[in-house]
Amino acid sequence: MSTVAPARAKGAIQLIGRSADVVALKQEIERVARSDAKVLITGESGVGKEIVAHTIHAHSPRAGAVFAPVNCAGLPETLLESELFGHVRGSFTGAYRDKPGKLESAHNGTVFLDEIGEMTLRMQGLLLRFLETGELQKVGADDGGRKVNVRVIAATNRNLREMIAQGTFREDLFYRLNVILIVVPPLRDRREDIPLLVDYFLGRFKTASGSPISEVSAAAMKALTEYSWPGNVRELENVVERMVVTLQRSTVEIDDLPSEIKAHDVVALRPKRERRRTVADDLYKRLLDHKESFWSTVYPLFMEREITRANVREVVRRGLEEARGNYKIVARIFNMEPRDYKRFLNFLRKHDCQVPFKEYR
């Protein structure tokens, strides 16, 4: 997207851009930050929803207290419960001491629940109870715990209203969270900010690496600006970092860009009425057309929180369609060694990414 740039340096979180969308987003953040109202942030993966949440916190009266992000897609249900609410000693194997959860640690601060749409229904119920009472129920505790004062900001790249209709997200929790809604548009809808983001990331990575790059040619910048950016700002950041690491000259030329950006025309200029290209589209294309392995393409992105459980499920679903419901054939399609079949299934089960295969047979 053209606006949200995650900065890794301490305290250097900022929104980059001058487009009308960015200006409106900054104004909305200023208004929202003054209150304690719950906020729901929506937008595609990689647009910078956590940066928006952190900026709200940084401009709020709670700025001096803790900002605690929690990735709801990155932990199994039992660990997520402990991460949020804490646990008491002996409540499960490995619980050698009492441990406070993020909600307790962020007392008087802000908790950011990323990928809220990936929560199980049971966890949704526990969160709803906390939002209604403000009282912590630690894992293994016999009675209610202390009450805490935290502001809750949630984010998702999924359509929660559709999930409510499907019975996978609680309507009462949705209305608890959706007091103020902020929609972060994708990067392709704010193309005028792309040059600013490129310059920002170039400057940041150059400082760290001592790269000789000093400019991006007009042709290369045109290609960067016209590319569809299915991975949004996160993808742009990764592309710029790769250029800084690999190039040993002062000017970035169009031939230095990844092949998918040089061949952007069909995607970037497609009619708006057509279905937008998704992260799963690009990942599946890399697996089938470029013969990349699941372990080098999808797995590391998921483990590093670059993509969500929903993205992995969609890639697996497409594989099952191609393989007519046979997971062994999916493993071959995803360019795995035969010995990796059980590892693949264990990964899907562990992270709740498995897709029922019978409907594809």
N, C-alpha and C positions, 0 to 999 in steps of 0.2 A: 504494500500500500504506500501511499506517498507520504505518510506522515509519522508513523510511530517507529522510532528507532531505539532499540534496546541498547543501552550503553553499559558496559561491564564495569567501568570504573565506579568506585564507590561514590554515590551521590550524583552520578552523571546521567540520570534518567531524564530523557527529554523527548518532546514531540517535534519532529522535523517536518517542515513544510509551510508553504504560504498559500496553498489552494483554498478555495472557499470551504471545502470539506474539512480541512484541518483547522481553519479559523473557527468554524462552527463547533468542531469537537473541543477545542480549547475553551471556548466560551461556555459550553455545556459542562465541562469539567469544573470550571470555576464556580458555576452556580451550584452544582451537585456537592462540591467539597464543603460548602458552608453548613450543610445539614448532616444529620446522622442517619438519613434514610438508607434503606438497603438498595443496592444497585445491581441490575442484571446487565452484563455486557455481552453482546452477541456479535458474531463475525466469523469469517473463515479462519481456518488454522493459519497461523503465521502473521496475522494482521497487527498483533501487538496488544492483545486484550489485557495481558498482565501489566504492560507499561501504562495503559490507561488507568487501571486500578491503582497502581503505585502512585501515579500522578495525582489521583483524587486524594489518596492518603496524605501525600506530601503537601497538599494545599489545604488540608483540613485542620481543625483544632487538635486532632489526634496525632499530628505529624511528629511530635516528640516521643511517641510510644512505638510499640512494635508493629511492623507490617509483616504478617505471616502468610506466605503463599502455601497452598496445599494442592497438589495435583491429584484430583479424584480419580483420574484414569490410570495413574501409575502404581497404585497399590491394591492388593486384594482387599476384600471387604473387612476382614478381621484386623489387618494392619491399618487400614484407613480409619477404623473406629478408634483404635489406640492413638493414632496420629492426631486425630481431632480432639478426642475427649480425655486422653491419658489413660493410665492403668495403675492398678495397685499391685504390690508385690505378690507373686504367686498366682496371679490371675491366669497365666498361661505359661507354657514352657519357654524359658528364657527371660521371664519377668522377674528379675532378681531384686528389683527395687521399685518403689513408687516412681512414676514418671508423669509429669504434667503434659497435657496435650497442647496443641497450638491454640485452642480457644482460651485456655487458662493462661498460657504464656503471653498472649496478646491482650490481656486485660487492659482496658482503656485505649487499645489500639485498633487495628484492622486485620481481619482475616479474609484472605482472598481464596475462594474456592474455584479453582480452574477446572474446566471440563465437568461441570456439575451434572451434565446429562449422562455421564458414565456411572453415576452412583447407583447402587442396587436399591430396590424398593425398601428393603429393611433399613439401609443407611439413610435413605430419604426420610423415613419415619423418625429415626433418631434425631436427625437434623431439625426436622419440623418441631419436635418436642422442645429442643433447645431454643429455637427461635421464639417459641411461645412462652417459655418460662425463664430463659436465661440461666437455667440451672444445669450444671455439668453432671453427667452420670458416667463416672469412670468405669472402664472395663474391670470387672471383678469386684466392684464396690457393692455393698449390700444396701446402701441408702443413697439418697441424693447428696450431691456435693455442693460446693460453694457456687454462688451466683457470680457471673462475670459480666462486665460491660464491654462488649466488642461490637464494632461495626462490621457487618458481613457484606462483602461484595462477591458476586458469583459471575462466572463466565461460561459460555458454551459456544461450540460451532454447530450445534445441532438445533433442529426445529423442535422446541419443547412442546408446542401446541400439537404437533403431529404425534409426539411421543405420548402425550396425554390421551389422545384419541386411540392410540395403540395399547394403552394400559401400562406403559413402561415408565411413566413419570407422573408423580402425584400432582393433581390439580391444585390441592390446598397449598402444597409447598411452592408451586409456581407463583401463586398469588402472594405468598409471603415474600418471595424474593424479588418479584417484578414490581417493586414500588417505583423505581426510576429505571427506565430502559435506555441504554446507550448502544447504538448500532455502529460498529466500526466498519466502514466500507473497505472493499478489497483494493489492493494497489492499482489494479488495472483501471479503476474508476477515478484515480487521482494521478494520472500520468505526469501532469506538470510538475509534481514534486519529486519525481524520480531522479533528475539531475542533482537536486539538493541532497538526497539521500546517498547517491553515489559519492559525491564529494565528501559527505560526512564520514561514511565508512572508509573511504580511501585515506582520509586524514588520520582516522583512528588506528587503522591497521598499519599504515606507514610508520607512525610513531613507534609502534611496538616492534616492527621488523626491520626498519631501516631500508625499506624498498626504494628503488630509484624512480618509481612511477610518479610522474608529475601532472599528467593530463590524460583525458580520454578523448580519442578522436571524434569528430562530428558523426562519422558513419557508425562508430561503435555506440555512441550515446543515443543515436536515433534507433538503433536496434534494441538497446536496453529499454528505451522509452516505449517502444511499440510492442514489446514482448508481453504476453498475457499474465505472467507471474502467478501461476497456480499456487505457489508456496508463499506468495506475498512478501512482506518485508524480510522475513527470515530467509527466504530463498535469495533475495537480492543481497543480503548481508553475506551469505555464504559464497555467492558468486564473486563479490568484490574481494573477500578474504582470499579466495583461491587465486585470483589474479595477482594480488599482492605477494603471495607466497611463491608463485611459479614464474612470473615474468621478471626479466632482468634488463628491461629497457624503460625509457622514460614515458613512452606513449602507448596507451592501450588501443590496439587496432581491432577492427571487426573480426579478423581471423583469430584473435585471442579469446573470443567469447565461446561459451559452450555451444555445441551444435544445435541444441533446441532453441537457443536464442537467435542464432543466425538464420534459422528456418522458421521464423515466427509468423510469417505472413498469413497463413491460413487461419491460425488460431487467433492472432491479435485482431484481425479484421473481420471475424465471423459476425453474422447478424446477431443482434442482441436477443432475438427471439429464440435462438438455438440454446440448447442446454449448455451451461457453462462447463468448461473443462475442470475436472476436480483433481485433487491430489492423488486419489486412487487411479484416475485415468493415466496420469504420468508414471506412477509406480508400475502399473500393470504393463504399460508400453515398454518400460525399461526391462522388465522381466522377459517379455515375449520377443520384442524386436531386437533388443540389444543383448539378450542372453545373459543378463546380470543375475546373480544369485540372490535369493530371498535373504540370505544371511548378510550379504554386503549392501543390499539396497533398502529393504523394508525393516529388518530387525534393528540395525543401529539407530535408525531414525525414531523408531518407537521407544527404544530404551533410553534415548536422550531427550524424549518428550518433544521431538520435532513433529511427530504425527500422533494421532489419537488411536484408541482402540477401535473406534468406528472406521477409521481409514483402513486399518489392518483387516477388519471384517469384510469391508467392501472389496479389497484386493482378493481375499480368500473366496468370497462369493463368486467373483468373476472366474477364478480358477476352477471352482466347482462346476460352473456352467459349461466351461470348455471341456472339463473332464467327465461330465455327466455324473457328478456326485462321487467320483472315486478319488479319495485323498492321496492314494499312492501316485496316481497320475498327476495330481496337482503338484506334488513334490517334484516330479520330473519336469513339469512345465515351469516350475519356479527354479529350475536349474540347480537342484540339490543332488548330492551323492545318495545312492540307495541307503547307505547306513544312517542318513540324516532323517529318515522318515519318522522314527519314534521321537527323535528330538523335536521335530516340527510339531507333531501332535501334542507333546508335552508343553511346548511353548504356548500353543493356542489354548490349551486347557488352563494352564497356570495364569494366563493373563485374560481369561474370559473372552478370547477372540475366535472361538470355534463357531462355525456355522453349520446348522443341521444339513446333512447331505442328501437325505431321502427325497426331498422335493425336486432335486436336480436329476434324479434317475428316471 
